[in-house]
Amino acid sequence: MNKKIAPLLAALLCAAPQLSHAALADDTLVYCSEGSPESLNPQITLSGTARNATTTTLYDRLVDFAPGGSRVAPALAESWTVSADQKTYVFKLRRGVKFHKTAFFTPSRDFNADDVLFSFNRQLKADHPFHAVGGGNYQYFQGMGMDKLIASVGKIDDYSVRIVLTRPEAPFLTDLAMPFMSILSAEYGGRLQKTGRPADIDILPVGTGPYAFSSYLKDSTIRYAANPQYWGAKPKIRNLVFAITPDASVRLQKMKKGECQIAVSPSPADLQIIRGNQQLRLSEQDSMNIGYLAMNVEKPPFNNVLVRRAVAYALNKQAYVNAVYLGNAKVAINPYPPTMWSYTDKVQTYGYDPVKARALLAQAGYAKGFNTTLWTLPVSRPYNPNGRKMGEMMQADLAKVGIKVELATFDWATYLDKVKRGEHQMVQLGWSGDNGDPDNFLYTLLSCDSVTRGSNNSRYCQPTFNKLISDARRTDDIKVRSKLYQQALQQLSKDEPIIPIAHSKVYRVLSARVNGFVVNPFDMDYFAPLSYQNR
């Protein structure tokens, strides 16, 4: 590393003094987050934790979702056209957009087409100079098959970009609004390459978003400063701080003391307490999410469908909804909730039935059961507020049918990395939808493409299912797509590689002084519109 840069890097990554009451003035908002992001570049992250720390703070995309909904709206692209064969998209780019000026980078030009090509081709092309930086694994981009879908990304002129697809793709435009399609600075990348520090692009981020990166102390604090040259509505609060606080009870205590102004994922046991506190507000919404148990179908005995069905019958989902979510969720039978189009309840279901579970185990050759390991979620997430407690209940349920379970867990980043590598047998995870399309659940979580890319946590690759969800991407006829997805859900329920547990509500705890917060169906928080009362 460049000797002049090393001290700056260390200072930026570690400069995070304790938050004092003096610091929590009207020019600062502290957000109590549940975990550390895996990276500060959404191209190489998968978790909702990283999504909030990067996507709505540091970066923009060509298009975004209109506040509070799933309608696609212009962002860095002011407009676009689509060819008659739906394979060519031309985007007219916004002029005058500034990249962040930081302690480690001063841009010499505005955002233009070169930045779009740099950001997309980094993920698309194996020979791109930044493709292998950070390991070359773009879980979202590759897991959604974008590397096979996008034929080329070309520059027409400085403010026009042409994207050519290999085939029509119904959800393509909404996919462009997702975090992994964020735009990075090509100029910054070039400078890092010249100085031999390309990896800095993922840890010292530069974007065009409403906030710029200031410093990060892992497992403690991320600091951001408002971007005074932001192209959109300027942030109303000057300083944004992420206080990384894994324990939900500690997050609530910080809210009560005024040390945080927003906190994620409160414990269900605390909801009534929050509602009764005049200094706090509780935001809630039915979300597009799923909490599930994945079984690694590449490892015995979970390569046997009878075993997977037996596990499904052995789990008392309603008991988990009652005890873990305290009723603030609905038992799931599919990977996405009933509010999404194409949902069907005409699938094979697995009610709590230990007798059926034992019979299936015997049929599979495991009359005496077997030993296995279950990884429990280490952070509180909306789709599973208490992984350890749910794990203990699952352990007890499985013991009743002869399956002896050892519980294990890891810190959040390690947990995700080990699951991506397929090291698990059974693992708790979940998903919050990113774009309102069933494809975002089925292809991302369960396609053959997503096995090797690391977002398919069951490692499930079934030809009939895979063809159905692939065919559904190739038409924009909503009736045809719905029928294909319903057939896919029916196939999936027979194979049961994941056991859907619950669709939960999403909660945020807010200081009563915070104005402008809009609930987002994708469990993402936008900070630029926020302000304080009586400023």
Secondary structure, DSSP 4 states (H G I P E B T S, - for coil): --TTHHHHHHHHHH--PPP-TTT-STTEEEEEESS--S-S-GGG--SHHHHHHHTTTT---SEEEPTTS--EEESSEEEEEE-TTS-EEEEEEPSSPPPPP-SS---SS---HHHHHHHHHHHH-TTSTTTTGGGS--HHHHHTTHHHHEEEEEEEETTEEEEEESS--TTHHHHHTSGGGPPPPHHHHHHHHHTT-GGGGGTS---SSSEEEEEEETTTEEEEEE-TT-SSSPPSSSEEEEEE---HHHHHHHHHTTS-SEEES--GGGHHHHHT-TTEEEEEEE-SEEEEEEE-TTSTTTTSHHHHHHHHHH--HHHHHHHTSTT-EEE-SSSS-TTSTT--S-S----S-HHHHHHHHHHTT-TT-EEEEEEPPSS-BTTBS-HHHHHHHHHHHHHTTTEEEEEE---HHHHHHHHHTT--SEEEEEEE-SSS-THHHHHHHHSSHHHHHT--TT----HHHHHHHHHHHT---HHHHHHHHHHHHHHHHHH-SEEEEEEEEEEEEEETTEE-----TTS----TT-EETT-
